[in-house]
Amino acid sequence: MKQGIPKKWLTYTNNFSMLEEAVDWEPLREWSLSDVQRVTFKSGDTAIAKMGHDSMAGEMRVYQSLLEPFNLPRPRLYDTYENATSNIFLMEDLGKDTIEMNPLQIHFVNAARRLAEIRKMATCRMSSLNSSIYQNYFKSQEDVLEDINFIMENQNLYTPDELGILKDCLEELPKHLDRLYREHEVTITHNDYNAKNLMITNQSIIPIDWSNAYLSPHLGDLYCLINEAEDNGIDKSVVIEAYSELDKSYDIEWQIQVGGICWLLHGLCWVCKEGIHKVPVTRSWMPPMISSINECFKQI
């Protein structure tokens, strides 16, 4: 059954001439902060229409400021529109085949290799960014510690044990951040390098949903990929080995755990600031995220 234009899109359709030919809208995600639709046109061709608000309104700028200068693998942008609080764009539809839907070992291996390639490409082209863009997207050691402090301000959200884990994190993490930022180069962090965002195209992997990307040396993306691989019965050593074909760092295991902590803190901070108010289900994410931070420290 064909779907007409969703109500929240009516205001914006006049900004996109392509949408005059739309005959069907298939909802892929309908959140208050983010709406994603697959649009079918009279020709039979399809495109992805994305709308982001507030904290999820940054993906179009990430494309223009980081992905394009770094020439990273990505869907093509067809048309864009933005205002003070939102961005809306039409982009290439890469199909429906994600690693989440087809969680084979070969795809996780290819995703690890792709991640190493992306990080290498971004590092090599970092000097092409102007200083204002770099500073806008760079997440410093101090920014990570600010995340912890903000998280702990909301003490009513945690059990005593969870607060204890966060306090230990605040005490122990600075020395690891010092080493991370001293010994490893800044690159791009996707910040949601999960199976649902990894499209399989001719056995190659193309990441989508770059809305939370920033610049940092941490390896949280590989941490995310490994966790999902293990959830699907795939030994993490296979994924790490594939990543290490290009990245020969001597301390990959340590980087993965520190990266995991950085990624988890970033997510917790967003949940505290915005998630629990606009996406209530995110409140349930907090206990397992704090538990995962504790597990990362145990592995270091």
Buried (B, 14 or more C-beta within 10 A) or exposed (E): EEBEBBEEBEEBBEEBEBBEEBEBBEEEEEBEBBBBBBBBBEEEEBBBBBBBBEBBBBBBBBBEBBBEBBEBBBBEBBBBBBEEEBBBBBBBBBEEEBBBEEBEBBBBBBBBBBBBBBBBBBBEBBEEBEEEBBEBBBBBBEBBBBBBEBBBEBEEBBEEEBBEBBEEBBEEBBEBBEBBBEEBEBBBBBBBBBBBBBBBEEEEBBBBBBBBBBBBBBBBBBBBBBBBBEEBEBEBEBBBEBBBEBBEEEEBEBBBBBBBBBBBBBBBBBBBBBBBEBBEEBBEBBBEBBBBBBBBBEEB
